[in-house]
Amino acid sequence: GALAAQQPGSVEVGAFGAISRLDGSFHTSLGSRQIGGGGVLGIFLAPNLALEGDISYSDGSASSNGGDTGYIPIHGRLVYNLFAADNTAILLGLGGTRALYRSPLGNPKDWGMGALVGLRQYLSDGISMRAGVTWDFMPSPANGSRNDINLGLQLGLSKTFGPPRDPDTDADGIVDRLDQCPATPLGEPVDMTGCQIDTDGDGVYDNRDDCGATPSNERVDARGCPLDTDNC
């Protein structure tokens, strides 16, 4: 299920809880830690490579000014799923960030770049638990500081809806839609059509043919060797 869900065209939808630690330049107006949640939407462009976006809202108590405060990070990034096991992947993401702030002192907005490092664990077909750390860098932010770095922790669940993989019923490495011999015994070597290989065309497949170069139209025994009817 995990591998099927990573195919191009698969779509992932999820929700997560978030804890954000804002840059020190915001401590006096927003407080340093914000708690909230958000959602993520992604589409796989290639096997294990997704273009995804997430948005979250978190709030906290301002340390000195009072009033409602809020932090809204919006991320757009490419994320690669590096599988460390059949159902476990390391998430590596890089992209852009839009940071929106709500405070008694105003509502600044910043553009920047961001990164994600995380872990995905598939729990069942298409359903996974995701945990990730985000790092957002805003050069020349609206609050007048030299630059800002905001950190975040995300933990949540997602569902990936993937196009079905081509089935290979007889497990010979040739998908059913291309397999001209769809009931090949397990372990039998096959050609590109999914059929057992008989190089000399004598009716005995190569893996049981003791005489692999029998002349055309030669009668053979069960071993693929020419018949010797008079024992001479």
N, C-alpha and C positions, 0 to 999 in steps of 0.2 A: 504493500500500500504506500509506503513512504516513497519508494522509487517512482511509482506511477504518478504520485502527486507532484513530483518535481519536473514533469515534462513540459516543454514549451506550450503555452496557452493555458496552463493551469492558473487558477485565480485563488488567492488567499485572503481571507477576511478574519480579523481577530479583534480582541479587546484586551486591555491590560491595565493594571494599576501602576502608578508612577510616583516616584519620589525624586524631586529635583533639588539640587544644591546650586544656588545662584552665585555668580561672581561676587566678590567682596564689595564691589562698587554699589551693589543693590542692598546691602545689609540694612542700611538705615531707612530705606523706603519700602522694601518688600519683605524683609526678613530673609535669612539665608536658606531656609528649607521650606519647600512647598510639597504638598501631598495631594494627589488627585488620580486621574485616570484618563484613558483615551482609546483610540482605535487605530487599526492598521489595515491597509488595503494594498495588495501586491499582485503583479502578473509576471509569470515566468517567461522570459524572452528566449532562454536557452536552457538546456538541462542544468538544474541547480542554480541558475542565475536569474534573479528577479529584480524588477523595477518596482519599488514600493514607496508608499507615502504613509506617514502617520501624523496624527494631531492629538494633542492632549491638553487638558486644563488642570491646573493645580493652584491651590491658594494657601495662604498662611497669614499669620498675624504680623503686621509691621512692627518693628522693634521700638519705634519712637514716635510715629505720626498717627497711628490709629487708622480706622477705616478699613474697607475691604481691599484686599490685594489679590492679584492673580498673575499667573504666568502661563502663556500659551505658546509652546514650541510646535512648529510645523516642519516636518522633515521630508525631503525627497531624496532617495538614494538608490544606488545599485547594491544589492546584497547577494553575496555568494554563499551557498550552503556547502560547506566542506564536510563531507560525511566521514566521521571517525569510526562509525559502526553502522550496521544495517539501518537502525532507526534513530541514530544520534548524529547531529550535525553541528559544527561550529559555524556561527554566523559572522561574516565579515562584511561590513557595509561602509560606503563612502558617498557623500553627496552634499547637498545644500541645506541650509536652515533659515527659517523665518521665525524670529522671536518677537512675540507681542507681550507687552507688560501692562498691567492695570494697577494703578496705585493712587493714593491721595494726591501725589505730586504730579500726576499726568500719566499719559499712556504712550510711552516711547515704543518704537518698532525698530528692529535691527535685522540686517541680512548677514549671513555668515556661512561657514562651512561646518560640516559635522561628520562624525564617524560613529560606527556601531560595532561592538564586539559582544557576541552573545552565544547562546546555546539553545538548540532546538531538540526536543525529545518527543518522538511520535508515540502517542498513547494507544492509538488504534488507527484504522484506515483513514488517513487524511486529517486526523485531529492531533494537534501537537501542543505541547507546552513550550513557551518561549521565555527566555530570560536574557536581558541585554543591558549593557552599560552604554550610554550615549555621551559623546564629548562634542560640545558645540563651541566654536571659536568665532567671535564677532570682532572684526577689526574696526577701529574708529566708531564705537557704538554711540547711540543717541544720547546717552547719559554723560558724555564728555570725557570718559576715561580713555586711556590709551587703547585698550582692547579688553574684551570680556571673555571668560571661559565659564560655561555652565555645564554641570554634570547631571546625568540622570540615570535612574535605575528603573527598568520596566520588567514586569512579570505578568504573564497572562496566557490565554489560550487562543488558538486559531484553528480554522478549518480550511483545508485546501481542496478545491474542486478541480480535478484534473481530467483531461481527456483520457478515455480508456486506452491502455497500451494494446498493441496488436497481440492477440493470444497466440500461443504456440502449444497446442494441445498435446502433441507427442514429444515435446521437449527436445527436438532435434536441432534447434537453432534457426529453423526456418519458420517464419510466422505463417499462420494458417492461410492467409489470403494469397501467399506465394507458394504454398506447399502442395505439390501435385500428388504426394503420397502421405496423407495426413495421419496415418496409423502406423508409422515406422516403429518397430520395437525399440524400447529404451536402450540407449547406448550404441545403436547401430550407426556407423558412419554414413553420411548422406552427401549428395551433390547439392548444387545451388537450387535445384527444384524440390529438395526435401526427399528425394528417393534414394534408396540404397544403391551403392556403386557396383556396377558389373562391367569392368573395363573391356573384357574380351567378348562380351555379349553372348556368353554361353548359358546364361540362365542361373549361374551360381555366383552369388555376390562375393566381392573381392575378399572380405574378411573370412570366408570359408573356402576360397578357391585355392587349391594346392597347385594348380597349373594355370597361372594367371595370364598366359599368352596363347590360349588355345586358338588354332586357326578358325576362321569364320565357317559356320555351318558344320563344324565337327561335333559329332555326338559325344557327350561327356557323361561321367558318372556323378554321384552326389558330391564328390570332392572337386569337381570341375576339371577332371582329367579325361582324355580321350578313352573311349571304351575299347577293351581288348577282349572281343567276344570269343576268339579261338585260343586265348592264353598263349599266344606265340609272340 
